[in-house]
């Protein structure tokens, strides 16, 4: 057996041992547990080797921020993210904010730099509408430029609230 085969064999033995430890001694934890895939598999590692529990991170953060109290009387709640897509609806910050706002009956508007084709999942997650702030074709570098981003969000938010004002007349 050459050195490469030997190292491969040792690597497979180590993986087999880790699997057996997990399989026989920690069977109440598994790769299928909610949150196990979080942060590139760190959730699985924490569940397996640190005897921990998993929870929705955004719920913890929003609770610590006291956001529930801040928005309880709001008519409209604004949230946003660099890019809205189906993953946004799966527990990222905008989805957590939207869920909390909906609990109080508020309208939720999201502003974003870009959207993907599957961003409509965000509507199902409680965002009533979302708007990309990019007003025309531009490179990612142009979109990320601080002054461009400031102008783009200013103009988009201004127009959305102009529409809301017109609808309330």
Protein Blocks (a to p, Z undefined) as FASTA:
>chain_A
ZZklmmmmmmmmmmmmmmmmmmmmmmmbcfkbghklgghhlmmmmmmmnopadddfklmm
mmmnommmmmmmpfbdcdddfbdcfklmnopaklmmmmmmmmnopacddddfbdcfklmm
mmmnopabdcdfbfbdcdfklmmpmklmmmmmmmmmmmmmmmmmmmmZZ
